[in-house]
Amino acid sequence: MEKLRICFAGTPAFAAAHLQALLAAQHSVVAVYTQPDRPAGRGKKLQASPVKEVAQAHTLPVFQPASLKPITEAEALAALDIDLLIVVAYGLILPKSILDIPRLGCLNVHASILPRWRGAAPIERSLLAGDKVTGVTIMQMDEGLDTGAMLDTETVQIEDSDTRLDLEEKLQIAGQTALLRTLSELPAKQESATAQDDTQSCYAAKLEKAEAFIDWSRSAEEINRQIRAGIGRNPAYGIIDGQRLRILEGLVANDATDGEPGQITRSDKTRFSVSCGAGTIDVLRVQLAGKNAAAVADISNSRPELFAAGKTFASSPAT
């Protein structure tokens, strides 16, 4: 099979890893699309996306339109004379005028075994739901939201200790594997593509900041999932002594609930325990407002009163 002329579209580090895999496998990537540079850091300087950085390192042409809807964008893509467009966490909607251009269509690497989680945040939603298995789907894109026919899948186990970052790393490896396998057998994969069962789909909406607030009346298991899902993007937090406290690492304790929801029931030099609606969470790592993340052990040595038994987290983020 002749080498395909491939265009790649993606933005974050997860996508950049897939671009790296294509290049390492010596696929013919002729151009890259990524979102415009964004202000970042304290100085708010424009920063290139991880995908752009990889593209530039390999001297690939980079396109950064704010939208793909103008006819001029379809004309620019058509001028590349590509066989295939591969999309990984790009962040822009592909209109029909774009989808129709590549000779073999557009493939998407989606971080869920479709149709389980369609939408922007499949990794976080799978953790919050308590799923034990997830994976990656290689999908032939259509005009719907993650509704295209499935060409290949690669499953991943979700361990009870996995954070969003852990799971993203597993899915990144699974996605690279599935994508390269699909490309090596593309005609057969497209011929045998499987339609999705729309009745089995769930919408993986992007997490809102309000979802990071911990409602201590929920079970310890649910709160533990919330903590794990928030690592790296929207860390779970509570309000204590009128101050925001991010909870970055916790464990579901085997103890029975022995206080009101949100009440610190025990505290020692390495952790403090918070009573939940059902069960107890042992908190091991936190971040105080304006401070770096730290182990509870490091903070307790100098400020043991912060997490004293008997203190209670607020029931509302406005408190």
N, C-alpha and C positions, 0 to 999 in steps of 0.2 A: 504493500500500500504506500502510495506517495505521501510525503510529508504534507500535512494540512497547513494552510495559512491560518494561524490562530490569532485572534485579538482577545485580550484579557481585560476584564473590568472588575475592579475591587478596590477596597480602601484600607481596612485595618490590618493589623499584624496577622490575623487569622487568614485573610486573603493573600497577604504577601507570602506566606509560607506555601500556599498552593502555586503561586507564580514561580517561586523558587524551584518547586518540584518539577514543574513543566520545563523550566530552563535546564535543570540538571539532567532531565531525561532527553534533552536535545530536541524537544518539540520546537517547531518554527513559530515563535511568538513574534508577530510583526509590529504590534503596537499595543499600548496599554491605555485604558481609561481609568481615571480615579477622580474622586471629588476634589474640588478646589482646595488650595492650601487654607488652613484655618488658624486663627490666633490661638496661641497656647502659652502656658507658663505665666509667670508674674509680669514679664515684660510684654505679653500679648503679641509676640512676634509671630509672623506667619510661619507655619510649620507644614512641611510636606507630609503626606500620608506615608505609612510604611510601604505601600504598594509603589508609590512614586519613587521612593528611595531605592527599591530593588530595580525598578525600570531604569532609573538613571545610572545605576551601577553597571547595567548591561547595555547602556547606550541605546535604549529602546525609545521610539517616539512616544510622548505622553500627551494625552488629551484630557482636559479638565473642565468640561462644560458644566454650568450650573444646572442645566436641564437638557434632556435629549429630545424634547418636543419640537423645537424649531426645525423646519425642513432643511436648513443648512447643516444641522447635525447629521441627519440621515444621508445627506450628500457627502459629507466628510467621511462617514463610515463606509459608504459604498465605494468611495475612491480607493479604499485600502484593498479591495478585491479579496475579501477573506472567505474562507470555507466555514469557519466556526467562530462563534463568540462564546467565551467561557466567563461566567459571572459568579463571583464569590463575595458576598457581603459588600456589594457595591454601594447601596444606599440611595440609588436613583431609580425611578420607575422607567422601564423600557417600553415605549409605545409600540404599537403594531408596525409603524414605519421603520423602526429599528429591528424588531424581531424578524421581519421578513427579508432582511438584507443578506445575512450569511447563507451560503449555499446549503449548508447542513443544519442551519438553525442556531439556536442559542441554548447552551447547557448551563444549568445552575447547580452549584454545590450547596446543599441546604443541610443545616445542622440538626436534623431530626429524621426519624424514620417516618416519612410521610404516609398517610395524611395526619399523623398524630398532632404535630405542632406546626401550623402554618403561621407565618408572620415574622416580626422583627426580633423576638427574644425567645427562640426555642430552647436555648440552653438554660436560661433562668427559669422558664416555666416548667421545664421537665424536673428541675431540682425542687421547685416549690410544690409541685404536685406529688412528690415522693416517688417518681418513676424509678424503677430498678434497671431499666434498659432504655437506651436511646441509640443514636447513631447518625449516619449521614446518608442522604439520598442524592443521587445524580439524576437530575430532572431535565426533561426537554421542555423548555419554557414556552408558555402560552400567555395570553393576555390576562389571565387570572392571577390571584395572589397565591403563589406556590401551588397551583392546581395542575401543572403539566404532568404528562406521562412519565413514569419512573423507569430509568434505564438500569440502575444498579443501586445497591445499598450496602452499607458496612455497619454492623452493630457494635455497640460499646456498652459495657456494664457500668452502672453507676454505683459506686461504693458509698457506704453511709458517711464516710469522712470527706467525700469529694466536695470541693468548693467550685464556684464557677470557673475559676482559673484552672483547676485540675481537670475539670470536664472539658473545657475548651481545648486544652492541650491534647487530650485523648481524641477528641473529635477532629482536631487538625490532622493528626496522623491518619485517622480513619478516612478523612476526606481526600488526602493526598493519595492513599492507596486506591480508593474507589475511583477517583478521577483518572489516574494513570491506567487502571485496568479497563475502564470504559473506553478510553481513547484507543487502546490497543485492540479492542474488539468492536469499534464503533458501528460498523454496518449491521452486525448481528444484534448489538444492543438496541439500536434504533428500530430494527425490524420486530424485535420481541418486547418492545416497551409496554409497560403495564399501566392501565388507567387507574387513577386513584378512586377510592371509595369515599365520596364526599360526606357520607353519613358518619364517618369515623373521625372527622377532622375537628381540631380545636384551634382557637385563635390565640397565638402567642403574642399578645400585645406588648409593646415596649414597656418596661417597668417605669412607673411614675415615682417621683421622689417621695410622695406621700406613702407609698407602699413600704418604704424603708423604716417607718416608725413601728416599734414593737408594741403590739397589743398583748400585754402579759396575761390576759384572760384566756388566750389561746393555749393549746397544749405545748409542752416542752418540745415535742417532736416537730411540730409546725414551726415553732420559733427557731429551732436549730436549722431547719431547712432555709428559713428566711435569712439567717446569718450566713450560711454557706452560699446562698444564691447572690448575696449582696457584695461578696468579696470582689474588690477591684473596680466596681462601678457605683453602686448605690449602697454603701455599707449600712447595715441595720443599726438603729440607734434607739436610745431611750433618753428620758429627761429625769435627772436626779439633782436635787438641790438647785433646781432652776437652770441647770446646765445640760447641754447636749453631750451625751456619752455614746460614742460608737462602740458597738460590740462586734469584735472581729473574729473571735474564736470562742466556742463554747462546747460543752458536752451535755448530753442528756443524762442526768443523774438517775440512779435507780431508786433514790429515796422517794417516799410518798410526799405529796404536797403537805407542808406543815406551816403555811403562812398564807396571807392574802396575796392574790396575784400582784406581782411587781415588788413584793417585799423581799429584802435581803435577809435570808434566814440564818446563814452562816458565813463566816469570813475568816480566812487564814492568810498566811504570807504568799500563797501561790494562786488562790482563786477565791471568788465569792459566789454564793449560791442564791439564785432568785427563784422564788416560788411562782409557778405558772398556773393557768387554769386547771391543768392536769400535769402533774410531774414537776420537776425542778431542773433548771439549767445551771450548770457550773460554768462561770465565765472565767476564761483564762487570759484573754488578750483584748485590750481596749484602746481607744484613742480619745483623749480629752480634747476639748475645743482648743484649737490653736497649737496643739502639741503633736509630736510624732506618735505613731503607733507604738505601744509598749506592752510587755507582759504585765499582768496584774502584780506579779512578784516584784517587779522593778518599781512599781508605783507604791505598793504597800510598805516597802522598806522606809520610805521617806514621809508618806502621807497615809498612815493606816486608818485615819478617820474617814477617808473618802468612801470606803466600801464597808462601813461598820454594819453589823447585824442590827436589824430594826429599821433601817432606812427603807424608803419605798419609792419606786419609780413612778412618775406621773402617768395618769391614765390618758392624757391628751397631749399632743405635741405643742399645743398652745400654752400649756401651763408654764 
